[in-house]
Each structure stands twice: as structure tokens, then as C-alpha cells.
Amino acid sequence: MIFDAHCDVLMKLWLNRTLSFYDSKELHVTLQSLMNINSKVQCFAIYVPERVPEEIRFTAALEMVDLFFEKIVARFPNVKFVQSKADISALADDEIGAMLTLEGCEAIGTNLIKLKTLLRLGVMSVGLTWNWANAVADGAWEKRGAGLTQFGKEVIQQLNEMKRWTDVSHLSEKAFWDVMEIAQFPIASHSNAYLLCPHPRNLRDEQIQALIRKNGMIGLSFVPYFLSENAEQAAVLDVLRHLEHVCSLGGSRHVGFGSDFDGIETTAAGLENARGYENLINELQKRYSETDVEQFLFRNFYEHLPQ
């Protein structure tokens, strides 16, 4: 079984309403591919592109929620909306759990009611920024490199109260450490190891260790330029390098995968779409026990769900 903590299918469906989630060749993640790889939980991010005017970003987020329910959950009987361990445990063998997440708080502006609305609609994880600054914090590419704002602290308090993941992927380093002080359920849904690939979006060893100490999760991404400095040559084995590094830091029960499929234009060799999980599984099984493979692919993220 596979638990993938991040994909951007909803953004693509929002940008092009003619796409079919069932089998569109323009999507990395489709129902057909999820069924082929025995996916059990796929997280679907609400990501409002930066170019969308500020005044309509929340509306755009709500439209993506609507697409999630209308074009994915309602249309396919074997796709079930899930919000908890109990929901996932109740899935039949041929059913796939679909979970809503938010990538970046740009959609809520400075309005906590907008955040609460998205949480009540079923968003289970909230990424605080994309790569730039917003009202919550600075992102990884913001040169200022500031931390959480007062509003950002209120956002995390709301996530703590409602038992939702606080996602630190995309944050500046200062904001990351601010989050570590107050978040009860931190994760990095799609980030890799900076030591192996020094990209601003990746996590330094001390950040990975901090997530482990907080009983958090790291979802390794398949983005080529997060995997290798030679991104054009990135391949499945690079994912294994990052996995082994996180494990060497004590993270064998705190690591999984967050592919970032459909949020990327180029892909790593062997991971061209969700079916590439088969190649990853083959390599994992050569190196790890069946118990470890199960933990990496599914159980680690499942066990760290706050509810």
C-alpha cells in the first residue's frame, strides 16, 4: 500500500477543466495509475498559483475543493474521502482514500475564518507558504528570511486545536524553527535532504532531526532538482540516497514519500508518473525488509496522522 503526501492534480484540473482524472495523459496521477500501484491514500493539495489575483484566491481554493469532490470523489465509487486513521482503516481492498491538503496560506490572506472554513471542509494538512512571503511567514526563496508572523502563530494554534498537520515544506529556515517551537503535528510533506542536494527547498540535517524529535514526518519528493545537483540525471536511486540519509539520522519511522507529481514539469528517470512507484518499490525491496518497505510506503504517514 502507498500513502503519497503531496500531488498537484487539483491545480491542473482547475487550470484545465477538460482533463479527466480517470486517465488523462496530461496528469502524472490518475485513477488508473493509482489503482495499478495499489495506492491506499493520495493527498490532493489545494495550490493557488502565484499569478492568481489576491482578491480571488480564496474563491479559487474553494473551486479546487469543489473539483476534488465533484471530479474525483463523487465520480468514482472506489475513491473515498478520508480524514482520519479510522476512515483509512475502513477502506475496502479495492478502495483508495483521497485526502485534502493546502499548499500555502496565500488563499486565506489574513483571515482566520477562511482557514477554519477550509479545515471544516476537510483539509487535513496546511503548508504555511509557497516559496515567497505571505501573511503567515516567509518562504524558502524570500531573501529576507523572516520567521512566523503573529498571524502565523494564530494559524498554527488553530491547526493544533483541530488536530491537523502543519506542513513546513517551502518555509524559510527561520520560520521552520519558529514552527518547531509551537506546532504539535509538524510534517514536511515534500522535501529532501539538503546535505545530498543543497537546494533551498531541502532540509538541513538539524531540521530533519528536529522533525524526528517532534514525532513529525518527512515526505521525500521526486522533484529532480531536489534529488540531485545534476537534476537532468536524477533517477529512482537518488530517492534511495535521500531515504538512506534520513534513516541514518534516526528517521526510519519518520519518513515516507510526497511525490509532488503534477506540480513539476520534468520528472526523474523511472518516476515519470505515479506508475513509477513500481520501480521505487522494486529498489526498496532489494535493500530493506518487507516491514521497512511497508513503513516507508504507507504505515509511517498513516501512524502519524493526528486523528
DRENNU-169187 format. One record per residue (C-alpha): residue in one letter; x, y, z. Coordinates in steps of 0.001 Angstrom, whole numbers, always signed. Example, Ala and Ser with C-alpha at 12.3 -4.5 7.8 and 13.67 -1.06 7.14 Angstrom:
REM residues 2
+------+---------+---------+---------+
| rest |       X |       Y |       Z |
+------+---------+---------+---------+
|    A |  +12300 |   -4500 |   +7800 |
|    S |  +13670 |   -1060 |   +7140 |
+------+---------+---------+---------+
REM end
This chain:
REM residues 307
+------+---------+---------+---------+
| rest |       X |       Y |       Z |
+------+---------+---------+---------+
|    M |      +0 |      +0 |      +0 |
|    I |   +1119 |   +3541 |    -736 |
|    F |    +463 |   +6810 |   +1111 |
|    D |   +1611 |   +9760 |   -1029 |
|    A |   +1605 |  +13018 |    +924 |
|    H |   +1555 |  +15503 |   -1956 |
|    C |    +367 |  +15948 |   -5528 |
|    D |    -974 |  +18922 |   -7506 |
|    V |   -3726 |  +17265 |   -9548 |
|    L |   -6307 |  +19788 |   -8305 |
|    M |   -4322 |  +22704 |   -9711 |
|    K |   -4158 |  +21043 |  -13132 |
|    L |   -7873 |  +20209 |  -13073 |
|    W |   -8612 |  +23825 |  -12108 |
|    L |   -6438 |  +25228 |  -14900 |
|    N |   -7886 |  +22853 |  -17497 |
|    R |  -11462 |  +21730 |  -16779 |
|    T |  -11425 |  +19316 |  -19735 |
|    L |   -8919 |  +16965 |  -18112 |
|    S |  -10157 |  +13596 |  -16902 |
|    F |   -8846 |  +12346 |  -13571 |
|    Y |   -9549 |   +8812 |  -14753 |
|    D |   -6901 |   +8511 |  -17453 |
|    S |   -5671 |  +11863 |  -18788 |
|    K |   -2194 |  +11583 |  -20284 |
|    E |   -1550 |  +15159 |  -19132 |
|    L |   -1705 |  +14072 |  -15479 |
|    H |   +1022 |  +12275 |  -13551 |
|    V |   -1588 |  +10968 |  -11098 |
|    T |   -4775 |   +9397 |  -12445 |
|    L |   -7251 |   +6921 |  -11038 |
|    Q |   -5904 |   +4271 |  -13376 |
|    S |   -2326 |   +4779 |  -12198 |
|    L |   -3342 |   +4785 |   -8528 |
|    M |   -5196 |   +1520 |   -8996 |
|    N |   -2227 |     -22 |  -10806 |
|    I |    +214 |    +737 |   -7975 |
|    N |   -2125 |    -271 |   -5133 |
|    S |   -2336 |   +3262 |   -3776 |
|    K |   -4185 |   +3447 |    -471 |
|    V |   -4049 |   +7191 |    +323 |
|    Q |   -3346 |  +10063 |   -2039 |
|    C |   -3158 |  +13610 |    -677 |
|    F |   -4512 |  +16254 |   -3040 |
|    A |   -3120 |  +19745 |   -2463 |
|    I |   -5053 |  +22945 |   -2932 |
|    Y |   -2416 |  +25158 |   -4552 |
|    V |   -3479 |  +28537 |   -5895 |
|    P |    -884 |  +29690 |   -8448 |
|    E |   +1002 |  +32848 |   -7577 |
|    R |    -334 |  +34685 |  -10640 |
|    V |   -3948 |  +34460 |   -9388 |
|    P |   -5056 |  +37915 |   -8131 |
|    E |   -5170 |  +38178 |   -4357 |
|    E |   -8856 |  +39076 |   -4238 |
|    I |   -9968 |  +35815 |   -5875 |
|    R |   -7502 |  +33355 |   -4309 |
|    F |   -9927 |  +32071 |   -1691 |
|    T |  -12579 |  +31565 |   -4359 |
|    A |  -10021 |  +29639 |   -6405 |
|    A |   -9274 |  +27443 |   -3381 |
|    L |  -12985 |  +26725 |   -2916 |
|    E |  -13283 |  +25861 |   -6603 |
|    M |  -10484 |  +23305 |   -6163 |
|    V |  -12317 |  +21819 |   -3188 |
|    D |  -15389 |  +21546 |   -5402 |
|    L |  -13367 |  +19849 |   -8144 |
|    F |  -11992 |  +17412 |   -5563 |
|    F |  -15486 |  +16335 |   -4550 |
|    E |  -17171 |  +16536 |   -7969 |
|    K |  -14484 |  +15251 |  -10369 |
|    I |  -12663 |  +12811 |   -8083 |
|    V |  -14696 |  +11605 |   -5094 |
|    A |  -18270 |  +11714 |   -6448 |
|    R |  -17399 |  +10427 |   -9903 |
|    F |  -15539 |   +7277 |   -8878 |
|    P |  -17158 |   +4947 |   -6296 |
|    N |  -13839 |   +3364 |   -5282 |
|    V |  -12363 |   +6759 |   -4270 |
|    K |  -13348 |   +7686 |    -720 |
|    F |  -12835 |  +10982 |   +1093 |
|    V |  -10749 |  +10276 |   +4205 |
|    Q |   -9992 |  +12419 |   +7255 |
|    S |   -8633 |  +10012 |   +9851 |
|    K |   -6959 |   +6696 |  +10586 |
|    A |  -10429 |   +5218 |  +11115 |
|    D |  -11523 |   +6321 |   +7629 |
|    I |   -8419 |   +4766 |   +6088 |
|    S |   -8778 |   +1533 |   +8065 |
|    A |  -12373 |   +1264 |   +6838 |
|    L |  -11341 |   +1308 |   +3165 |
|    A |  -12033 |   -1893 |   +1258 |
|    D |   -9150 |   -3585 |    -542 |
|    D |  -10106 |   -2002 |   -3873 |
|    E |  -10771 |   +1480 |   -2455 |
|    I |   -8431 |   +4491 |   -2434 |
|    G |   -8510 |   +7195 |    +211 |
|    A |   -8413 |  +10801 |   -1024 |
|    M |   -7218 |  +13427 |   +1457 |
|    L |   -7368 |  +17217 |   +1073 |
|    T |   -4396 |  +19423 |   +1937 |
|    L |   -3493 |  +23091 |   +1475 |
|    E |    -204 |  +24209 |     -83 |
|    G |    +416 |  +27784 |   +1006 |
|    C |   -1772 |  +30109 |   +3059 |
|    E |   -1897 |  +32741 |    +316 |
|    A |   -5507 |  +31680 |    -236 |
|    I |   -6591 |  +32808 |   +3244 |
|    G |   -4847 |  +36183 |   +3304 |
|    T |   -5101 |  +37441 |   +6883 |
|    N |   -8486 |  +35889 |   +7589 |
|    L |   -8605 |  +33069 |  +10144 |
|    I |  -12247 |  +32360 |   +9228 |
|    K |  -11109 |  +31382 |   +5736 |
|    L |   -8665 |  +28911 |   +7264 |
|    K |  -11348 |  +27479 |   +9555 |
|    T |  -13658 |  +27112 |   +6557 |
|    L |  -11093 |  +25060 |   +4645 |
|    L |  -10413 |  +22921 |   +7707 |
|    R |  -14133 |  +22302 |   +8170 |
|    L |  -14341 |  +21285 |   +4513 |
|    G |  -11817 |  +18566 |   +5287 |
|    V |   -8323 |  +19974 |   +4784 |
|    M |   -6072 |  +17801 |   +6950 |
|    S |   -2673 |  +19422 |   +6399 |
|    V |   -1696 |  +23063 |   +5877 |
|    G |   +1514 |  +24199 |   +4203 |
|    L |   +2153 |  +27674 |   +5556 |
|    T |   +3790 |  +29209 |   +2487 |
|    W |   +4776 |  +28577 |   -1060 |
|    N |   +8239 |  +29941 |   -1882 |
|    W |   +7677 |  +33621 |   -1138 |
|    A |   +6365 |  +35620 |   +1803 |
|    N |   +2734 |  +35823 |   +2849 |
|    A |    +849 |  +36965 |   +5939 |
|    V |   +1870 |  +33805 |   +7817 |
|    A |   +5636 |  +33541 |   +7220 |
|    D |   +8468 |  +33850 |   +4719 |
|    G |   +9043 |  +31119 |   +2179 |
|    A |  +12260 |  +29377 |   +1181 |
|    W |  +13042 |  +31807 |   -1666 |
|    E |  +12251 |  +35010 |    +229 |
|    K |  +15633 |  +36762 |    +651 |
|    R |  +14530 |  +38452 |   +3876 |
|    G |  +14317 |  +35011 |   +5527 |
|    A |  +11970 |  +36094 |   +8312 |
|    G |  +10024 |  +33730 |  +10550 |
|    L |   +6414 |  +33382 |  +11620 |
|    T |   +4230 |  +36439 |  +11974 |
|    Q |   +1788 |  +36851 |  +14833 |
|    F |    -943 |  +35779 |  +12425 |
|    G |   +1147 |  +32725 |  +11553 |
|    K |   +1256 |  +31737 |  +15201 |
|    E |   -2543 |  +32021 |  +15337 |
|    V |   -2786 |  +29780 |  +12271 |
|    I |    -673 |  +27087 |  +13930 |
|    Q |   -2674 |  +27334 |  +17129 |
|    Q |   -5801 |  +26671 |  +15074 |
|    L |   -4148 |  +23657 |  +13446 |
|    N |   -3135 |  +22337 |  +16864 |
|    E |   -6661 |  +22738 |  +18223 |
|    M |   -8231 |  +20971 |  +15242 |
|    K |   -5519 |  +18270 |  +15148 |
|    R |   -4202 |  +18959 |  +11657 |
|    W |    -702 |  +18705 |  +10260 |
|    T |   +1418 |  +21852 |   +9998 |
|    D |   +3475 |  +21425 |   +6818 |
|    V |   +6912 |  +23079 |   +6853 |
|    S |   +7824 |  +22336 |   +3228 |
|    H |   +8528 |  +25654 |   +1429 |
|    L |   +9299 |  +27580 |   +4643 |
|    S |  +12340 |  +29776 |   +5310 |
|    E |  +14748 |  +28339 |   +7870 |
|    K |  +13772 |  +30927 |  +10484 |
|    A |  +10093 |  +30145 |  +10012 |
|    F |  +10849 |  +26421 |  +10256 |
|    W |  +12425 |  +26847 |  +13674 |
|    D |   +9564 |  +29091 |  +14816 |
|    V |   +7130 |  +26334 |  +13812 |
|    M |   +9102 |  +23713 |  +15720 |
|    E |   +8526 |  +25658 |  +18927 |
|    I |   +4710 |  +25632 |  +18754 |
|    A |   +3374 |  +23087 |  +16239 |
|    Q |   +2071 |  +19866 |  +17759 |
|    F |   +1809 |  +17969 |  +14460 |
|    P |   +4609 |  +19099 |  +12110 |
|    I |   +5464 |  +17409 |   +8823 |
|    A |   +7427 |  +18210 |   +5676 |
|    S |   +5158 |  +16760 |   +3019 |
|    H |   +7577 |  +17049 |     +99 |
|    S |  +11186 |  +17902 |    +996 |
|    N |  +14535 |  +16150 |    +707 |
|    A |  +17964 |  +16248 |   +2368 |
|    Y |  +19999 |  +19432 |   +1851 |
|    L |  +23264 |  +17616 |   +2540 |
|    L |  +22770 |  +15479 |    -573 |
|    C |  +21276 |  +18224 |   -2735 |
|    P |  +21782 |  +21804 |   -1491 |
|    H |  +18548 |  +23343 |   -2735 |
|    P |  +16735 |  +25982 |    -601 |
|    R |  +13657 |  +23749 |    -514 |
|    N |  +15510 |  +20869 |   +1102 |
|    L |  +16026 |  +20292 |   +4829 |
|    R |  +19334 |  +20502 |   +6638 |
|    D |  +20254 |  +17616 |   +8931 |
|    E |  +19388 |  +19574 |  +12067 |
|    Q |  +15936 |  +20303 |  +10630 |
|    I |  +15340 |  +16633 |   +9836 |
|    Q |  +16424 |  +15709 |  +13355 |
|    A |  +14123 |  +18365 |  +14823 |
|    L |  +11171 |  +16881 |  +12945 |
|    I |  +12085 |  +13437 |  +14248 |
|    R |  +12278 |  +14741 |  +17835 |
|    K |   +8826 |  +16317 |  +17407 |
|    N |   +7474 |  +12977 |  +16133 |
|    G |   +6966 |  +14525 |  +12710 |
|    M |   +7253 |  +13158 |   +9184 |
|    I |   +9379 |  +13843 |   +6114 |
|    G |   +7841 |  +13021 |   +2742 |
|    L |  +10632 |  +12593 |    +189 |
|    S |   +9911 |  +14349 |   -3085 |
|    F |  +10560 |  +13061 |   -6611 |
|    V |  +11368 |  +16550 |   -7943 |
|    P |  +14617 |  +16143 |   -9960 |
|    Y |  +16263 |  +19327 |   -8653 |
|    F |  +15507 |  +18299 |   -5042 |
|    L |  +17060 |  +14883 |   -5672 |
|    S |  +20359 |  +15746 |   -7332 |
|    E |  +22534 |  +18712 |   -8216 |
|    N |  +22672 |  +17049 |  -11635 |
|    A |  +18893 |  +17223 |  -11998 |
|    E |  +18900 |  +16050 |  -15613 |
|    Q |  +20303 |  +12713 |  -14423 |
|    A |  +18031 |  +12299 |  -11381 |
|    A |  +16574 |   +8811 |  -11072 |
|    V |  +14961 |   +6337 |   -8683 |
|    L |  +18257 |   +5569 |   -6945 |
|    D |  +18535 |   +9215 |   -5901 |
|    V |  +15335 |   +8804 |   -3889 |
|    L |  +17014 |   +5848 |   -2177 |
|    R |  +20038 |   +8020 |   -1300 |
|    H |  +17818 |  +10551 |    +454 |
|    L |  +15865 |   +7799 |   +2185 |
|    E |  +19018 |   +6177 |   +3499 |
|    H |  +20289 |   +9540 |   +4734 |
|    V |  +17108 |  +10277 |   +6686 |
|    C |  +17252 |   +6771 |   +8151 |
|    S |  +20887 |   +7350 |   +9180 |
|    L |  +19699 |  +10348 |  +11216 |
|    G |  +17228 |   +8160 |  +13112 |
|    G |  +14255 |   +8746 |  +10824 |
|    S |  +13346 |   +5231 |   +9684 |
|    R |   +9894 |   +5599 |  +11283 |
|    H |   +9541 |   +9245 |  +10304 |
|    V |   +9996 |   +9109 |   +6540 |
|    G |   +7687 |   +8434 |   +3623 |
|    F |   +7023 |   +9890 |    +188 |
|    G |   +5386 |  +13049 |   -1115 |
|    S |   +5964 |  +12827 |   -4845 |
|    D |   +4895 |  +16344 |   -5928 |
|    F |   +3537 |  +14750 |   -9102 |
|    D |   +1640 |  +17240 |  -11294 |
|    G |   +3449 |  +20082 |   -9564 |
|    I |   +6547 |  +19546 |  -11718 |
|    E |   +7304 |  +19870 |  -15412 |
|    T |  +10272 |  +17489 |  -15519 |
|    T |  +10496 |  +14112 |  -13825 |
|    A |  +13216 |  +11778 |  -12601 |
|    A |  +14055 |   +8714 |  -14677 |
|    G |  +11824 |   +5827 |  -13652 |
|    L |   +9424 |   +8190 |  -11882 |
|    E |   +7721 |   +9760 |  -14884 |
|    N |   +4289 |   +9385 |  -13267 |
|    A |   +2604 |   +7570 |  -10395 |
|    R |   +3236 |   +4194 |  -12030 |
|    G |   +6905 |   +4833 |  -11281 |
|    Y |   +6205 |   +3752 |   -7713 |
|    E |   +6570 |    +202 |   -9036 |
|    N |  +10225 |    +947 |   -9882 |
|    L |  +10775 |   +2505 |   -6473 |
|    I |   +9225 |    -475 |   -4711 |
|    N |  +11463 |   -2879 |   -6646 |
|    E |  +14554 |    -993 |   -5479 |
|    L |  +13304 |    -737 |   -1898 |
|    Q |  +12718 |   -4482 |   -1729 |
|    K |  +16329 |   -5140 |   -2768 |
|    R |  +17633 |   -3156 |    +196 |
|    Y |  +15112 |   -3299 |   +3047 |
|    S |  +12923 |   -5786 |   +4863 |
|    E |   +9259 |   -6091 |   +3957 |
|    T |   +8400 |   -4427 |   +7277 |
|    D |  +10605 |   -1430 |   +6486 |
|    V |   +9230 |   -1135 |   +2960 |
|    E |   +5674 |   -1139 |   +4311 |
|    Q |   +6613 |   +1548 |   +6836 |
|    F |   +8201 |   +3797 |   +4218 |
|    L |   +5433 |   +3432 |   +1658 |
|    F |   +2387 |   +3633 |   +3890 |
|    R |   +2493 |   +2998 |   +7594 |
|    N |   +4757 |   +5832 |   +8739 |
|    F |   +2454 |   +8542 |   +7406 |
|    Y |    -626 |   +6606 |   +8479 |
|    E |    +631 |   +6199 |  +12047 |
|    H |   +1497 |   +9897 |  +12326 |
|    L |   -1956 |  +11146 |  +11398 |
|    P |   -3130 |  +13315 |  +14318 |
|    Q |   -6561 |  +11655 |  +14394 |
+------+---------+---------+---------+
REM end
